[in-house]
Amino acid sequence: MTRIVVTEITRFANKDIVCSAGIDTESGRCYRPIPYLNSARCRELGMVPGAVLSGRFAPSPEVAEPHVEDSSYEDLRFHGHCSNDEFGDVLDKNAVESVEEGFGINLQTAEKCIEPGLRPRRSLITLRVDPRTVSIVPDQYNEANVKAHFTDGAGRKLRFLTVTDLGVNDLVGRIGGATVCAERQRIFRQQPDVYIRLGLSRHYQAPNGRAGYWLQVNGIYSFPEFYRPAREY
């Protein structure tokens, strides 16, 4: 049995299913359960970031770069929630300083879409970032969304990345984007350590014709104060 700490739970347009991922506490390997779990099963498992699960994970038969985290699963069991310090330690051990280092690619500009020809090695990374460079703002075109800005350790500035974190988006729906962004911003600026779980979408062609793997912010976590939403799904 493999034990993982859940690092992110992200939304789909179909609210009956969620995308989740977690890091093996021993090997540091990241797993994304496929097929996706439904919301009812997530509630049964107590799944929020920092939840500890065990199960039998194996690479999905169709696994291919960059989505090498895709894994089949059996016998999922919930083992409670790790402490803030334990969660921070899991992220820190997995963290990299830059987008290029994490995905194993060379970028010329601060693109939000990575072309398939660049051949990213993975689709989920943990970035260690300076809290002073992080901000989340309401999406001026869609009040149901929020966007993130940050600068990685190599000085690459990334702007207006969609935040897919399910807990954040649930709060936005309940209390509004401006309130959520202001509260999160206050917390980030007061903490010494901030980690971003950064992901790549499945291959997608935008209405403007641009196609590739789109960067998205799956979670932003600050320490020692780690804010846990009351509900994640």
C-alpha positions in Angstrom: 0.0 0.0 0.0 1.2 3.5 -0.9 0.5 6.4 1.4 0.0 9.9 -0.1 -0.8 13.4 1.1 -3.4 15.1 -1.0 -1.8 18.2 -2.6 -4.7 19.6 -4.7 -8.3 19.1 -5.6 -9.4 21.0 -8.7 -12.7 21.7 -10.4 -14.3 20.6 -13.6 -17.3 22.1 -15.4 -19.0 18.8 -14.4 -19.4 19.3 -10.7 -20.0 15.6 -10.1 -16.3 14.8 -10.6 -13.1 16.3 -9.3 -9.5 16.0 -10.2 -7.2 15.3 -7.3 -3.5 14.5 -6.8 -1.2 13.6 -4.0 2.5 13.0 -3.2 3.9 9.7 -1.9 5.3 10.4 1.5 8.2 8.0 1.0 9.2 8.3 -2.7 8.0 11.8 -3.5 6.2 10.5 -6.5 3.0 12.3 -7.5 -0.2 10.4 -8.3 -3.3 11.6 -10.1 -6.2 9.1 -9.6 -7.8 8.0 -12.9 -10.7 7.6 -13.5 -11.5 10.8 -11.6 -13.2 10.5 -8.3 -16.8 11.7 -7.9 -17.8 14.3 -5.3 -19.6 11.8 -3.1 -16.5 9.5 -2.9 -14.3 12.6 -2.1 -16.7 13.4 0.8 -16.4 9.8 2.1 -12.6 10.0 2.0 -12.5 13.4 3.7 -10.4 14.7 0.8 -9.0 18.2 1.3 -5.4 19.3 0.8 -3.4 17.7 3.6 -5.6 14.6 3.8 -3.6 11.4 4.1 -4.8 8.5 2.0 -3.5 5.0 1.3 -4.2 2.8 -1.7 -2.7 0.7 -4.5 -1.6 3.0 -7.3 -0.2 2.0 -10.7 0.6 4.0 -13.8 -2.5 4.1 -16.1 -2.1 2.0 -19.3 -2.5 5.1 -21.5 0.0 7.2 -19.5 2.0 9.6 -21.6 4.1 12.8 -21.1 3.4 15.2 -19.7 0.6 13.6 -17.7 2.8 11.0 -16.2 1.0 11.3 -12.8 -2.1 9.5 -14.2 -2.6 6.4 -12.1 -5.1 3.6 -11.5 -6.1 3.0 -7.9 -7.7 0.5 -5.6 -8.6 0.2 -1.9 -8.4 4.0 -1.1 -8.6 4.6 2.6 -8.6 7.8 4.7 -6.1 8.2 7.5 -6.9 11.7 8.8 -5.2 15.0 8.1 -1.5 15.7 8.5 -0.4 18.7 10.6 0.5 22.0 8.9 4.2 21.3 9.5 3.9 17.8 7.9 2.1 19.2 4.9 4.6 21.9 4.5 7.4 19.4 4.7 5.9 17.3 1.9 5.6 20.3 -0.3 9.1 21.5 0.5 10.8 18.2 -0.3 9.0 18.2 -3.7 9.6 21.9 -4.5 11.6 23.4 -7.3 12.6 27.0 -7.9 11.5 27.6 -11.4 8.9 26.6 -14.0 11.6 25.5 -16.4 13.2 23.2 -13.8 9.9 21.7 -12.8 8.6 20.8 -16.2 12.1 20.2 -17.7 11.7 22.6 -20.6 13.3 25.9 -21.9 10.9 28.9 -22.2 11.6 32.0 -24.1 8.8 34.1 -22.7 6.4 34.0 -19.8 3.9 31.9 -21.8 0.7 30.6 -20.3 0.5 27.9 -22.9 3.3 25.3 -23.4 3.5 24.0 -26.9 3.6 20.2 -27.2 6.9 20.4 -29.1 8.6 21.5 -25.9 7.9 18.1 -24.5 7.3 18.8 -20.8 8.3 15.9 -18.6 5.4 16.1 -16.1 2.2 18.0 -15.6 2.3 18.8 -11.9 5.0 20.6 -9.9 5.5 22.4 -6.6 7.0 25.8 -6.9 8.7 27.6 -4.0 8.0 31.3 -4.4 8.6 34.6 -2.6 5.3 35.5 -0.9 5.8 39.1 -1.9 5.4 38.2 -5.6 2.1 36.3 -5.1 -1.3 37.8 -5.6 -4.8 36.6 -6.6 -7.3 38.9 -8.2 -10.9 38.6 -9.4 -11.3 37.7 -13.1 -12.7 40.9 -14.7 -14.3 38.8 -17.4 -15.9 36.1 -15.3 -16.9 36.8 -11.7 -16.9 33.1 -10.9 -13.1 32.9 -11.5 -10.0 34.2 -9.9 -6.5 34.6 -11.4 -3.0 34.4 -9.9 0.2 36.4 -10.5 3.6 35.3 -9.2 7.3 35.3 -10.0 9.3 32.1 -9.8 12.8 31.7 -8.4 14.4 32.3 -11.8 12.6 35.7 -12.0 10.0 34.5 -14.6 6.8 36.6 -14.1 3.6 34.7 -14.7 0.4 36.6 -14.9 -3.4 35.9 -15.0 -3.1 32.1 -14.5 -6.5 30.6 -13.8 -6.9 29.3 -10.2 -8.6 25.9 -10.4 -8.4 25.1 -6.7 -11.9 23.8 -5.8 -11.8 25.2 -2.2 -11.0 28.7 -3.5 -13.6 28.6 -6.2 -16.2 27.3 -3.7 -15.5 30.3 -1.5 -15.7 32.7 -4.5 -19.1 31.3 -5.2 -20.3 31.8 -1.6 -18.7 35.1 -0.6 -17.4 36.7 -3.7 -14.1 37.0 -5.5 -13.0 40.3 -4.1 -13.4 39.1 -0.5 -11.6 35.8 -1.1 -8.7 37.5 -2.9 -8.3 40.2 -0.2 -8.3 37.6 2.6 -5.9 35.2 0.9 -3.6 38.2 0.0 -3.5 39.2 3.7 -2.5 35.7 4.7 0.2 35.2 2.0 2.0 38.5 2.8 2.2 37.6 6.5 3.8 34.1 6.0 7.5 33.3 5.3 6.8 30.3 3.1 4.5 30.0 0.1 4.2 27.0 -2.3 2.2 26.9 -5.5 1.0 23.7 -7.0 1.2 24.4 -10.7 -0.4 22.1 -13.3 -0.7 21.6 -17.0 -4.1 21.1 -18.6 -4.9 18.4 -21.1 -4.1 19.4 -24.6 -6.6 22.2 -25.5 -7.1 24.5 -28.4 -8.3 28.0 -27.4 -10.9 29.9 -29.4 -8.0 32.0 -30.8 -6.4 28.9 -32.2 -3.6 28.6 -29.7 -3.2 25.0 -28.7 -1.1 23.2 -26.1 -0.9 22.5 -22.4 -2.2 25.5 -20.4 -0.7 26.5 -17.1 -3.1 26.6 -14.1 -2.7 27.2 -10.4 -4.1 24.1 -8.6 -3.3 25.4 -5.1 -1.4 28.1 -3.2 -0.3 27.2 0.3 1.3 29.4 3.0 3.1 28.3 6.1 3.1 28.2 9.1 -0.5 29.5 8.7 -2.2 27.1 6.3 -5.8 28.1 5.6 -8.2 25.1 5.3 -11.5 25.9 3.6 -14.5 24.5 5.4 -15.6 22.7 2.3 -13.7 21.5 -0.8 -16.3 20.0 -3.1 
